[in-house]
Amino acid sequence: MCKMARNLFLLILGMEFAVKLLLYVSITASVFLILGLFFPWAMLWWEDVQNRRKVFKLYGSIAVGSYLLYWTTKFFL
């Protein structure tokens, strides 16, 4: 019984870490999105053409997707 409780505790800690990680990823992507509006060449340095539309598509989708996953996991945890 004690081993099962320990495993459950570790699972809950792992889920809390995953939820926090999703929140931090969404915050970081939002900061990169804002920076990319002013300096698109700094955020898309690997692309041949750096424009604000690509910044919106890349960092906006990461920010929105991870934020939705954050609230989904937070709601069902």
Number of C-alpha atoms within 10 A of each C-alpha: 5 7 8 9 10 11 11 12 12 12 12 13 12 12 15 15 12 15 21 14 14 21 19 16 18 24 17 15 21 20 13 21 24 17 14 22 15 11 16 21 17 12 22 17 10 9 10 8 10 17 16 17 12 16 22 19 11 16 21 19 16 19 24 15 14 21 21 15 16 20 14 12 15 14 8 6 10
